[in-house]
Amino acid sequence: MRYREYKKVDLPWLDEVPSHWEINRAKYFIYSKKEINKDKKIMNVLSLTLNGVIRNDSENPIGLSPGDYSTYQIFNNNDLVFKLIDLNNIRTSRVGLVNEIGIMSSAYIRGIIDISILYPKYIYYWYYKLYLEEVYNKLGSGVRSTLSSNELLEMEVPVPPKEEQEQIARFLDWKINEIDRLLSIKEKQINNLELTRRILTIDTMLNNDYKIVMLSRCVSENKRKNTNSNQNLLSLSYGKIIRKDIHGTFGLLPEKFDKYQLVNKGNIILRLTDLQNDHKSLRVGLVEEIGIITSAYICLICNNNVIPEYLYYYLNAMDLRKDFYSMGAGVRQNLNYNELKKINIKLPDKDKQKYIIDYLNENESNIKKIIKGKEKQINKLKQLKQSLISDVVTGKIDVRNIYIPEYDQSKQYRRRLHFRRKF
């Protein structure tokens, strides 16, 4: 429901507000002051994240940390914190509301609120709206694309009556809690589906009684170099072989690609380096097209007794079960082809291989369809959250007389999904 009367506003990100709201520069009720933690009197380290301001562990911090927290600045309860550097990056957090005394980087902007005029959570939602709409990213200047505290506080903001600000903040807290609860349910459902897929692959491939053979009987090592200057650059990413821009600057690329290996559809790629330090990556991929890939990866060419997709599923199951981490040698635990080819695999006849491939493909397809549906629901909920914040904090929706019930912010929901094995 809209307000009865509105007045025009000449701002790039705001065209009207309710007629009784004021528009003022933020500097009249927010000021910025740095208080450096030079005596280390406070050691409660806080971090600005996509989930808001959270506590960090000074002994084992998340992300980059200084050698000495005496360079950090002190924040108090109800302060705003802004990270308005490197504004070309649209995927990082930009604004948060501090809920306790703590310290954060001196590179951040501290906003101290005059609480006689502004309700902290309301003004936080206003600045969060600007973040969601990528307003800060469009305003930054300089080599590192930054926005100074002076520039930030010169920006005009809408100021409803104080009591109305509180109602707006309470309403958004309530509704966003409901949306976040639904998002959490959907995300857990996707995680459960991913877990189901992994368990299904491991169980199908590794927990059956088939003939055991050494891998060397099924494959040979690819030794084809890129002598014809193929330009279709491939890379292994999250267990998938993807195309990569050969002219791009992302990652370390050589000037020439003559030492890269030429790969064909049906080859299997394994990245079995740095097993000591990286226990999260998926290290096996199936090539779907002719291209080139770094020679640092092992590339397997399948013999006639094994269907490439079957062997991919088998090695992928080993990868999901983290079997490779116990095999590497050396300081960084690398595994080369001569060591890899000695492992034993379970190899049924080709008819059974085809049956297993069809079974896993069917289940993977079904799971992917469900996940895609969940992801669409998540995107719609995120869009609803963004539009709700924008509409309420700018006065497009009048929430003054809406009753806000008591609600539980700690509810958790779980859903179990079962897949029946066919053999």
N, C-alpha and C positions, 0 to 999 in steps of 0.2 A: 504494500500500500504506500502510495507516494504522499508527500507533504502537500498541504493546501496551496502554498505559494513558494515560488522560487525566484532567485535573482541571478542574473548573468555574471559569470566570472571569466576573466580573460587570462586563462592559464593553459599551456599546451596540454596538460593532462587533466583538466577540470573545466567544464563549461558552465556549470550552474551549481548552486547550493540552496538549501532552504533559506527563505528570506530573512529569518531571524538569526542565522549563523553569521559569524564574522570571518573575515579573511585577513590574516596578518602575517608579517614576516616572522619566521620561527625565532629570530634573535630576541624578540621581545619577551619570550617566556622559556627559552632554552639557551643555555650558554655552555661553552666548551672550555674546560680547564684540565690541564694535565697535572696530576699529583704523582710524582715518581716514587717508586717503592725503594728509595735509596738505602734505607736502613734495614731492608728485608723484614720489616715489621709484620708484613702479611705474606703468607705462603700458600694461600688458597688460590691455586691457579685455575682460571676459568678459560673457556674456549668458545668462540663464536662458530657455530656449526649450522648446517641446514636444518637441524632440529632445535635451534635456539641456542641460548647460552647454557653451557653445561660445565660441570666440574671436570678438571683434568688432573692427572696424577703428576706432580712435580718430579717424582723419582723415575717414572716411566711414562712420559707424556705421549699423547696422540699427536702426530704431526711434528713440525719443526719446533724446537725449543732453544732458548738461549743457554749459554753456559752459566749465566748469572742473572737471577730474577730481580736484581736491584735496578735493572734497566726498564722493567715493566712499570705500567702505571696502575694506580689504584682506582677501582670502580666501587660504587656504593649501590645499595638496593634502590631500584627504580631509576637508575641511570640508563640512558640509551647508549648502545655501542654500534659504531658504524665502521665497516671495512671498505673504504672507498679508494682503494689502490688497485692497479691492474684491472681497470674496468672493462678491458676488452674481453675478459673472462666472464661469461654470463652464467657459468655453472657453479659459482661459489656463493657462499652466504654473504650478506651485505649488512644486515641490521638485526639487532637483538635487544631484548629488555633484560637487564640484570636483576636478579632476585636476591642477591646476597653480596656482602663485601668480598672482594677478591681482586686479583690482578690479571691484566691482559697486556698484550703487546702495545708498546708506545706508538706503533704505526697506526693504531686504530683511533677513531675520533670518539671522545667521550661527550655525551650530551647530558647536561644536568638540568632537570626539569623543574620549573616553578609549579609545584603541585597545588598551589592556591588557584591556578588558572587551568592547568591541564591535568587530566587523569592519565597517568603514565601508560596504562594499557591501551587507551584510545589512541594516543599519539603514536604509540608503537605500531598499531594496526595501520595508521595512515602511512607511515614510512615503509611498512611491510608491503602495502599495496603498490607503492612506487617501485619497490624491489621486484615484485611479481611482474610488473609491467616493463621492467628493464629500463626505467627512467634514468637511473644513475649511470648506466652504461652509455647512454646517449649524451651525457653531460660532461664526462671526464675530459681532461685536456692534458697536454704534455706527453713526453716520451712514454711514461708508464701509465698514461691515461688515469689521472687521479682527480678527486674532488676534495677541495680543502674544507676545513670546518667553517671558514667565513662564507664560502660559496654555498655550503649546505644550509647555513642558518639565514642566508639572505632569501632562500626560497620561501614562498608563501604557503601557508597551510590553512585549512578550514578549522574554525574553532566554534563548536556548538557550546551551549551553556554547560557548565560543569556537570550538572546532574544528568543531562542528556548524554554526555561523553561516557559516564559510568554505565548507563543503560546500554549504550552501543557496545561497549567493551564486554559487558556481561552476556549480551545476546550473542556476540560473535564467539566468545568462549564456549558457550553452550552448543551452538550449531557446529562450530569447527570440531569440538570434541566428538560430536556424532559422526561427522564426516571422517575424521581421523580413525574412529573406531571401525567404520566400514572399510576404510583403506587398509587398516591392519588385518582385518579378516580376509580381504581379497589377497593381500600379499602373503599371508600365511597359507592360504589355499594354493597359491602358485608355488610356494616353497615345498609344500607337501606333494604337489604334483611332480616337481623336479626330483624330489627325493624318491617318489614312487618309480619314476623313470629310471633313476640310477640303480635302485634295488632290483628292478625288473631286468635290467641289462646284466648286472653282476650275477644274479641268480640263474638266468637263462644260459649265459655263456660259461660260467666258471663252476657251477654246481651240478653238472651232468656227467654221466659216465660214458665218455667216448674214448676212442683210441687216442693215445698220447704220442705225439711226435715232437721232435726237435724243430724249432722254428726254421732252421737252416734248410730243412727238407721242403719248405713251402715258399721260400723267398730267396731272392738274391739282392745284393746291394746295388742301388742305382749309381752309375759312374759317368753318366752323360753330362758333359759340360755344355754351356751355352755358346757353342761355336758359331751359331747362325744369328746371334744377337737378337734373340727373342725379347720382346718388350713387355710381355704380359707378366708383370711382377706379382707373385703370390706371397702370402704370409700366413702363418699359423696363429690364430687368435681365438682364445676360449674354446679350443677343440674344433674349430672350423677353419677350413682353408678359404681365405678371402682374397679378393683382388686389392692391390695397393697401388697408389699413384706413383709411377716410376719417376715422375718429375717433382713429387712433393718433397717437403722439407721435414715431415714428421719421421722421427727415428733416424738412425745413422745409416745412410745409404752410400755406397761407393760411387766413384766417378764412372767406372765401367762395370758391366755385369757379366764379363766373360768367364769369371770364376764361379758364378752361380751355376747350380745344376738345373738341367732341363728335366721337367717332370711331365708325365702323361696322366690322363684319366685312369683311375684305378690304382695309382701308386698310393702308398701310405707313408705319411710324414710323421716323424717322431722328434720332439725336441727333448733330448735327454741330457741336457747340461744344467749345471747349477742345482742339482737335486738336493744339495745340503740346505740351501737357503730358501728355496721357493717350493712350498708344499701345497700351494693353492691352485696353480695353473693346471689347465688340462693340456696334455702334451701329445695327443695323438689326433691326426686329421686325415681325411680321405680326399684325395685330389679328384676334382670333377672336370678339369679342363687342362689343355696343354699350357704350360707356362714355365716360369723360372722361380727358383726359391733358393735361399741361402744354403751354401754347402755345409754350414754348421749343423744343419738338421740331417738326421738319418732318413733316407728315402728307400722304401722297400718295394721291389717289383715282385708281384705274386706269380708263382708257378701255376701250372695247369691243375694241380690237385686242390687248390683253394680258391674260392670266390673272394675277390678283394673286399667286398662289403662284409663278408663273414669275418675275415681276419681283422678288418677295422673294428667291428663290434667286439671281437675278442680282446684286442689290445686296448680298446676303449674301456672295457670292463676292468682290465688290470689297472688302467690309469685311474678309474673311479675308485677302485679299492686301494689305491696308492701303493701298488706292489713295486713300482720302479724305484721307490725311494730307498729300499733296502739293497739295491743292486749296484749302485754307482761306486766308483773308486776315485781316489785322489782327494785333495783338500776340498774341492767343490763338488765331489761326487758326480762325475761325468760317466756316462755309459756309452761305449762305442759299439759299432756294428758287430765286431768280433765277439764281444761279450753278449750282446743282445741275441745273436743267432743261436746261442746255446740254451736259451730258455725252452721249456716244454710247453706245448699248447695242446688243447683237446681238439681233435679234428675228425668229425664224422664224414660220411660220404657226401658227395656234392648235392644229392637230392635232399638230404637232411640239412645241409648248409642252407640251401635255398628255402626250405621250410622255415628255418629259424630266422633267416633274414626277413621273410614275409611277415612272420609273426611280430618281430620287433618293429619293423617298419609300420605295421598297422597300429600297434600300440603307441608308437612315437607320434604318428599322425593324429591319433585321437587325443593324446595328451596335449600336443601342440595346439589343436583346435580349441580345447578347453582353456588353455593358458592364454591364447589370443583373445578369447572372449572375456576372460578376467582382466586382461590388460586394457581392453576397451572400456570396461567398467571403471577401472582405476583412473583412466584418463578423463572420463566424464566426471568422476567425483572430484578430481583435481581442478577441472574447469569450473565446476560448481563452487568449490571452495574459493577460487580466485574471484569469480564474479560476485559471490556473496560478500566477501570482504570489501570489494570495490563499491558495490551498490550501497552497502550499509554505512561505510565510513565517509562516503561522499553525499549521503542524504537522499539517494534515489529511492530508498526504502525507509519508511518511518517505523521505528521499532519502539517508540516511547511507551506505548500502552500494551506491549506484548508481555504476557506473564512468562517468567522464566522458572521452570520447575527445578527442584533439586535433581542432580544427576551424578552418576557414578563415573569417575574418570579412570577407574582401574579394571573395568570389565574386559575379559579376554574370552575369545571364542575359538573353538577348534573344530575342524572337520576332518574326518578320516575318510580316505578313499582307498578302495581295494580293487586290485586287478587279479582276475583269476588266470592261473597258468593253464595252458592248453596241453602241456606234455610234461 
